[in-house]
Amino acid sequence: MQTQVKEYVLPDNYRLLKKNHPALLAELENLDMFPTGQVVSGPTGALNLKLDVDGKTIFLHPENDPESDKNYFLPNIPVDFSGVEILFGMGLGHRSAAAAERYPKPGNYRV
């Protein structure tokens, strides 16, 4: 089953891919995969991604408090930090939202 990229990306992003990166769009369309998982609310109301992998349920963020994920890395960044922090793997955005709140200058972090 081929991926229908147009169904899973924002319309503006699809148009940009089609116009500026047609070869990449063709590669994405030829992937034999499809989105899996379900966005669910945790007990705190924060969103989480629930995946079923090999018969096991896996959550992208901590199941009981998805937003607590930010607590694993923010304490490691000094409060007066003025460099660039790079966030790999955005997940559902809990970490990047916390970083933006703590470091409001746009040049401080990259996702």
Backbone hydrogen bonds, N-H to C=O, Kabsch-Sander energy under -0.5 kcal/mol:
donor,donor_aa,acceptor,acceptor_aa,energy
3,T,31,L,-1.5
5,V,3,T,-1.0
7,E,4,Q,-1.9
8,Y,4,Q,-0.6
8,Y,5,V,-1.7
9,V,5,V,-0.9
14,Y,10,L,-2.4
15,R,11,P,-2.5
16,L,12,D,-2.2
17,L,13,N,-2.5
18,K,14,Y,-2.8
19,K,15,R,-2.6
20,N,16,L,-3.1
21,H,16,L,-0.6
21,H,17,L,-2.0
25,L,21,H,-2.3
26,A,22,P,-2.3
27,E,23,A,-2.0
28,L,24,L,-2.6
29,E,25,L,-2.6
30,N,26,A,-1.4
31,L,27,E,-0.5
31,L,28,L,-1.1
33,M,31,L,-1.2
38,Q,50,K,-2.2
40,V,38,Q,-0.5
40,V,48,N,-2.6
42,G,46,A,-3.3
45,G,42,G,-2.0
48,N,40,V,-2.6
50,K,38,Q,-3.0
50,K,48,N,-0.6
51,L,49,L,-0.5
51,L,58,I,-3.5
53,V,51,L,-0.6
53,V,56,K,-3.0
54,D,52,D,-0.5
56,K,53,V,-2.2
58,I,51,L,-3.0
58,I,56,K,-0.5
60,L,49,L,-2.3
68,S,65,D,-2.1
69,D,66,P,-1.4
70,K,67,E,-1.7
71,N,68,S,-1.7
72,Y,69,D,-1.5
73,F,70,K,-1.0
74,L,70,K,-2.1
76,N,73,F,-1.5
77,I,74,L,-1.9
81,F,78,P,-1.8
85,E,83,G,-0.5
85,E,108,N,-3.3
87,L,85,E,-0.5
87,L,110,R,-3.7
88,F,86,I,-0.6
93,G,90,M,-2.0
97,A,93,G,-2.3
98,A,94,H,-1.7
99,A,95,R,-2.5
100,A,96,S,-2.4
101,E,97,A,-1.9
102,R,98,A,-2.2
103,Y,99,A,-3.1
108,N,105,K,-2.0
109,Y,106,P,-0.7
110,R,85,E,-2.6
